[in-house]
């Protein structure tokens, strides 16, 4: 591998998990997944990422321009009484993401797949959250805080696309889908 010079000046900074300031953010839905707590409470969690293609948008200078690529996790909990998600709340998120009106979808599969990488505008608030005696600020967004994006031409660059050194290139990309000849002597078993 050879000699390597240590350079601590350019190490990535991590650990900044404070809540984002309250405000309007243009976001992309990274993924949606069902989760359950140890006690059995179930939720649909939306992993939202602050878009990084809007640094120059004047009304986003204090939100997207300063906090792009940050993740915010929003939970939609099943109701204790009905053991079901509030359909109106889910519909508000689908509407914001551009799902056609009066069109049926299978839940949760179509809900999850439709929202994947959709752009939305979200108003985030800050609330106190106390857990194990420690109070911290957390971001919250109610379903009615979701709206259609004001910037539908999304040019968000995911970290892997933006030259992330941890992205693994396809070792077979230069092969142009041709078959690879491997003899039995090449195999370790």
N, C-alpha and C positions, 0 to 999 in steps of 0.2 A: 504494500500500500504506500510506502514511502513516508518521508517526514512531513509533518504538518505543523504549521505555526498556529498557536492559539491566538484568537482574536476575540476578546470579550466585548469589544466596542460595538459590534453589530449583532449581538444576540437578541432574539425576539423578546419583547416584554410581555409578560403574562400576568394573570392574577387580578386583572381589573374587572371585578365582577359587581361593582356598584351599580345600582339602578341607573338607567339613562334618565336625563332630565325629562320632565313632563313636556309633551308637545306632540305635534303632528309629524309622523315619519312615513316616508315612502319605503315599503318593505317588500320582500319577496318571501313567499312561504317555502321554506326549505323542505319541510316534511310534516306529515301529520301521522300520529300513531296513538293507538289505544294503550293506556297504562292503568295500573292498579296499585294502590297503596298496600302496605302490609295488612291493614285492617279490612281490605276488600273494596274500598271506594274506587270507582272507575272514572276515568276521564279520557277525553280526546285532547291530546296535547299538540298545539301548533308551535312549531319551531320557526320563528320569523327572523329574517336577517335584514338588517338595515342596508338598503341598496347603496352600492358604491359608484353608481353612474350619474349621480345628481349633485355632485359637489358644487357645481356652478349655479344651481337653481337658487334664486335670491331668497325665496321664502323658506328654504331648507338650510340656510347657512348655519343655524344653531342646532340643527338636528342631523340630517344626513351627512353634511359636510364634515362634521366633527366626529361622528360615531359610526361611519359606514363599516360594514362587515360584523357588527356586534349582533349577537343572538339575543332574542327575547322569547321566553317560553310562556305561552298562554294556555291555561287549562280550561276546558269546558267539561264540567262535572255532571255525571248522571244524578238526577234528582233522587233523594233518599226515599221519598214517598212512592214514586212511580218506577224507580229503577230504570229510567230511560233518560236520554238526552232531551233537552228542550229543542224541539224541531224548529221553532221560530228563531232561536239563537243560531242554529246551524244554517238556516236559510239566509240569515243576515250576512254570514261569512261567505256563503256561496254567491250571493248577489254581488257583494263587493268584488269578488274574484271574477265576475263576468259570466256566471252560469246562466244559460237561457231561461227566461220565465216560462212557466207551464210545461217544463220538460221533466220527465221522471228520471230518477237515478236510484241505483241500488246502494243501500247503506249497509256498511260503511265503505265498501270497496270503491264505488264510483266517487264518493265524497273525497276519500283519501287521494285517489289517483288524479281527480280533476284539479285539486288544489295544489298539486306538486308544481313548484316553481312559478306560481302565479303572483303577479304584482298586485298589491293592495296598499291603500293609505290607512294608517292606523293612528288613532290618538291614544298615546300612552299617558297614564297617570302614575303617580307615586303613592304608595300606601305603606304604612308601618306593618311589619310582619314580625310577630314574636314567636320564637321557637326555642325551646329549652332555656327559657329565661333571657334570651338575647334578642333585642329588637333591631331589625335592619329595614332599610327602605327596599321595596320591590316594585317592579313595574306591573301594572294591571291594564288590561284593555277589555272592556265589555264588548259583546258582539255588536252592539249598536255604535261602537267606536270604530268599526270597520267601514270603509268607503271605497269606491272605485278609485283606482290610481289616477292621478292627474298627469302621469307620464307613461302612457301605454307602450311607447317604444322603449322597451327595456333593454339596456346594454350592460346589465350587471355582470361582472366578471367574478366567477367563483375562484377561490384561492388556487385550486388546481390549474385553472385556465390562465391565471395571472402570473404563472412562472413560479409557483410554489416549489421549492427544492425538494419537498417531500412527495411530490406527485411522481408516480411511477410511470415512465413511458412504456408504451406497448413494445415489447421486444420483437414482435413479429410484424410490426407495421410496415417495415421496408420489404417484406416478403411478398406483398401484393396478393395475398390470399392463395399463394401457390402451396402445394403440399411440401412437407419436409421429409426427406429421406433419413431414417434412423435405422442403423443396422443393429442386430442383437448384441454385437460387441460394444456398442455405445451405451447400452443399458446397464445400470449397476446391479441388477438382480437377475 
